Amino acid sequence: MKKWGRQELIVAFNLYCQLPFGKIHSRNPVIMQVAKQLNRTPSSLAMKMLNFASLDPMIINSGRHGLGNASNADRAVWQEFHKDWGKMAYESEQLLAALAGNKTQDIKYFDDDIPVVGKEREALIRIRVNQSFFRAAVLASYDYRCCITGLSISELLNASHIIPWSVDPDNRINPKNGLCLNVIHDRAFDRGLLTITPQYKVKISPSIKIHPEDDAAITFVQKFDNVRIRLPERFRPDVDFLKYHNKNIFIEK
């Protein structure tokens, strides 16, 4: 059996992050395509991704164990990502682009008219690549459903940062710093009109509750007060990140 190299493992972990757990199987078209590019079988790539699942506490605690055959090399890649999500997300996206015969700049979510050059352009490209990875990883973890309402229309879902992008550079791309929210609750969360407690319950700001005559406010926001969110399959929101939002973003009055 051909040994898995570091770059192959980085690609496999990238896919592990960006595909819903229930779609990690050899018949998945994405896995089939990347496996062909790696000169691997779809089964071997899917199995490698499930090896990573055996290292994931949330998967283990849910009772859906991975294959349990994670190697030392698998563990090393797992640790690399968790140590520096920004660096590894970008590296893994570059590898995926190269496998497809593209440059990172050619990936579909880029525009050709970025009005900067040189290092400034490179930095902007890195930001866009990592933002795309973050969105995909967070939404996949929640199986493309809003964690408050269960809404599953992907066009209306956002990957919301718990600690804002500008505040904590080290955790900008960490999926544990993300929530899958619909566009209304994403805006409310961003503006501090609601928060998620360390017990994973929705808490609505009193500043919204002062409008009892507003039926829309009740329908779309207030009725979810104290409702427990739908937890993700992977990358459970970090309690310390939630505490930061509770203390620094949420409007208490």
C-alpha positions as CSV (number, residue, x, y, z in Angstrom):
1,M,0.0,0.0,0.0
2,K,1.4,3.4,-1.0
3,K,2.3,5.5,2.0
4,W,0.4,8.8,2.4
5,G,2.6,11.9,2.1
6,R,2.2,15.1,4.1
7,Q,0.7,17.0,1.2
8,E,-1.8,14.3,0.5
9,L,-2.8,14.3,4.2
10,I,-3.2,18.0,4.2
11,V,-5.6,17.7,1.2
12,A,-7.5,14.9,2.9
13,F,-7.9,17.0,6.1
14,N,-9.1,20.0,4.0
15,L,-11.8,17.8,2.6
16,Y,-12.6,16.5,6.0
17,C,-13.3,20.0,7.2
18,Q,-15.3,21.1,4.2
19,L,-17.6,18.2,3.7
20,P,-20.6,17.3,6.0
21,F,-19.7,14.2,7.9
22,G,-22.6,12.2,6.4
23,K,-21.1,12.9,2.9
24,I,-17.7,11.4,3.6
25,H,-18.0,8.3,1.4
26,S,-16.5,6.9,-1.8
27,R,-19.5,7.9,-3.9
28,N,-19.2,11.6,-3.2
29,P,-18.3,13.3,-6.5
30,V,-15.9,15.7,-4.8
31,I,-14.0,12.8,-3.1
32,M,-14.0,10.9,-6.4
33,Q,-12.5,13.9,-8.3
34,V,-9.8,14.6,-5.7
35,A,-8.9,11.0,-5.3
36,K,-8.3,10.8,-9.1
37,Q,-6.1,13.8,-8.9
38,L,-4.1,12.2,-6.1
39,N,-3.9,8.9,-8.0
40,R,-5.8,7.3,-5.1
41,T,-9.0,5.4,-5.0
42,P,-12.1,7.2,-3.7
43,S,-12.4,4.5,-1.0
44,S,-8.8,5.1,0.2
45,L,-9.4,8.9,0.4
46,A,-12.7,8.5,2.2
47,M,-11.1,6.1,4.6
48,K,-8.3,8.5,5.3
49,M,-10.8,11.2,6.1
50,L,-12.6,8.9,8.5
51,N,-9.2,8.2,10.1
52,F,-9.2,12.0,10.9
53,A,-12.7,11.6,12.3
54,S,-11.3,9.1,14.9
55,L,-9.3,12.0,16.3
56,D,-12.3,14.4,16.5
57,P,-13.8,14.5,20.1
58,M,-17.2,15.7,18.8
59,I,-17.4,12.7,16.4
60,I,-16.3,10.3,19.1
61,N,-18.8,11.8,21.7
62,S,-21.6,11.6,19.2
63,G,-21.1,7.8,18.9
64,R,-20.2,8.0,15.2
65,H,-16.6,6.8,15.4
66,G,-14.1,7.1,12.6
67,L,-12.1,4.1,11.5
68,G,-9.7,4.3,14.4
69,N,-6.6,3.7,12.3
70,A,-5.1,7.2,12.5
71,S,-1.4,7.2,12.0
72,N,1.3,9.4,13.6
73,A,1.3,11.4,10.4
74,D,-2.4,11.8,10.5
75,R,-2.1,13.2,14.1
76,A,0.7,15.5,13.1
77,V,-1.4,17.1,10.3
78,W,-4.4,17.3,12.7
79,Q,-2.2,19.2,15.2
80,E,-0.7,21.5,12.5
81,F,-4.2,22.7,11.5
82,H,-5.3,23.2,15.1
83,K,-2.1,25.1,15.8
84,D,-2.4,27.5,12.9
85,W,-5.7,27.4,11.0
86,G,-4.8,30.4,8.8
87,K,-1.5,29.0,7.5
88,M,-2.8,25.5,7.0
89,A,-6.1,26.5,5.4
90,Y,-4.2,28.5,2.8
91,E,-1.6,25.8,2.2
92,S,-4.3,23.2,1.7
93,E,-6.3,25.3,-0.7
94,Q,-3.1,25.9,-2.7
95,L,-2.6,22.2,-3.0
96,L,-6.1,21.6,-4.1
97,A,-5.8,24.3,-6.7
98,A,-2.6,22.8,-8.0
99,L,-4.1,19.3,-8.2
100,A,-6.9,20.8,-10.4
101,G,-4.2,22.4,-12.6
102,N,-5.0,25.9,-11.3
103,K,-3.1,28.6,-9.5
104,T,-4.7,29.8,-6.2
105,Q,-5.5,33.1,-7.9
106,D,-7.7,31.3,-10.4
107,I,-10.0,29.7,-7.9
108,K,-13.6,30.6,-8.8
109,Y,-14.2,33.0,-5.9
110,F,-11.7,35.5,-7.1
111,D,-12.3,38.6,-9.3
112,D,-9.8,39.6,-12.0
113,D,-10.0,43.2,-11.1
114,I,-8.4,43.2,-7.7
115,P,-6.9,46.7,-7.8
116,V,-3.6,45.9,-6.0
117,V,-0.4,44.2,-7.0
118,G,2.6,42.5,-5.4
119,K,2.6,41.6,-1.7
120,E,-0.6,43.6,-1.1
121,R,-2.5,41.5,-3.7
122,E,-1.0,38.3,-2.3
123,A,-2.2,39.3,1.2
124,L,-5.7,40.0,-0.2
125,I,-5.8,36.7,-2.0
126,R,-4.8,34.9,1.2
127,I,-7.6,36.5,3.0
128,R,-10.2,35.5,0.4
129,V,-8.9,31.9,0.3
130,N,-9.1,31.6,4.1
131,Q,-12.5,33.3,4.3
132,S,-13.8,30.8,1.8
133,F,-12.3,27.9,3.8
134,F,-13.8,29.2,7.0
135,R,-17.2,29.5,5.5
136,A,-17.1,26.0,4.0
137,A,-15.8,24.4,7.2
138,V,-18.4,26.1,9.5
139,L,-21.4,25.5,7.2
140,A,-20.4,21.9,6.6
141,S,-20.0,21.3,10.4
142,Y,-23.6,22.4,10.9
143,D,-24.7,20.4,7.8
144,Y,-25.8,23.6,6.1
145,R,-28.5,24.4,8.7
146,C,-28.8,27.6,10.8
147,C,-27.9,26.6,14.4
148,I,-30.9,28.7,15.8
149,T,-33.7,28.1,13.3
150,G,-32.7,25.0,11.3
151,L,-33.0,27.0,8.0
152,S,-31.3,25.0,5.3
153,I,-31.3,27.5,2.3
154,S,-27.6,27.9,1.8
155,E,-28.0,31.2,0.0
156,L,-29.4,32.6,3.3
157,L,-26.7,31.2,5.6
158,N,-23.5,32.8,6.9
159,A,-20.5,31.6,8.7
160,S,-20.5,34.1,11.6
161,H,-17.4,34.9,13.6
162,I,-17.9,34.7,17.4
163,I,-14.9,36.8,18.1
164,P,-14.8,39.4,15.3
165,W,-12.2,39.0,12.5
166,S,-10.5,42.3,13.5
167,V,-10.1,41.3,17.1
168,D,-8.4,37.9,17.1
169,P,-6.1,37.2,14.1
170,D,-5.0,33.9,15.5
171,N,-8.6,32.5,15.4
172,R,-9.9,34.1,12.3
173,I,-10.0,30.8,10.4
174,N,-10.6,28.5,13.4
175,P,-14.0,26.8,12.8
176,K,-14.6,26.8,16.6
177,N,-14.8,30.5,16.2
178,G,-17.8,30.2,13.9
179,L,-21.5,29.7,14.0
180,C,-23.8,28.9,11.1
181,L,-26.5,31.5,11.2
182,N,-29.2,32.8,8.8
183,V,-28.7,36.3,7.5
184,I,-31.1,37.9,10.0
185,H,-29.6,36.2,13.1
186,D,-26.1,36.7,11.7
187,R,-26.7,40.5,11.7
188,A,-28.3,40.4,15.1
189,F,-25.4,38.4,16.5
190,D,-22.8,40.7,14.9
191,R,-24.6,43.8,16.4
192,G,-24.9,42.3,19.8
193,L,-28.7,42.0,19.7
194,L,-28.4,38.3,20.6
195,T,-25.6,36.1,21.9
196,I,-25.0,32.4,22.6
197,T,-24.3,31.5,26.1
198,P,-21.6,29.0,27.3
199,Q,-24.5,26.6,27.8
200,Y,-25.3,27.0,24.0
201,K,-28.5,28.8,24.5
202,V,-29.8,31.9,22.7
203,K,-30.0,35.1,24.7
204,I,-31.9,38.0,23.3
205,S,-30.9,41.6,24.2
206,P,-33.4,43.6,26.2
207,S,-32.9,46.3,23.5
208,I,-35.1,44.2,21.2
209,K,-37.6,43.3,23.9
210,I,-38.7,46.9,24.3
211,H,-40.7,46.5,21.1
212,P,-43.6,44.2,22.1
213,E,-45.8,45.7,19.4
214,D,-43.4,44.6,16.6
215,D,-44.8,41.2,15.5
216,A,-41.8,40.7,13.1
217,A,-39.3,41.1,16.0
218,I,-41.2,38.5,18.0
219,T,-41.5,36.1,15.0
220,F,-37.9,36.4,13.8
221,V,-35.9,37.1,17.0
222,Q,-37.6,37.2,20.4
223,K,-39.3,33.8,20.2
224,F,-35.8,32.1,20.2
225,D,-34.8,33.5,23.5
226,N,-33.4,30.7,25.7
227,V,-33.6,28.1,22.9
228,R,-30.7,25.7,22.8
229,I,-28.8,25.9,19.5
230,R,-28.3,23.0,17.2
231,L,-24.7,21.9,17.9
232,P,-22.4,21.1,14.9
233,E,-21.1,17.7,14.0
234,R,-17.6,19.0,14.4
235,F,-15.8,22.1,15.7
236,R,-18.1,22.9,18.6
237,P,-18.0,26.6,19.4
238,D,-15.3,27.4,21.9
239,V,-16.8,28.4,25.3
240,D,-14.1,31.1,25.8
241,F,-15.0,32.6,22.5
242,L,-18.7,32.6,23.5
243,K,-17.8,34.3,26.8
244,Y,-16.0,37.0,24.9
245,H,-19.1,37.7,22.8
246,N,-21.3,37.6,25.9
247,K,-19.1,40.2,27.6
248,N,-17.9,42.4,24.8
249,I,-20.4,42.3,22.0
250,F,-23.8,41.5,23.5
251,I,-26.0,44.5,24.5
252,E,-27.1,43.9,28.0
253,K,-29.4,47.0,28.3
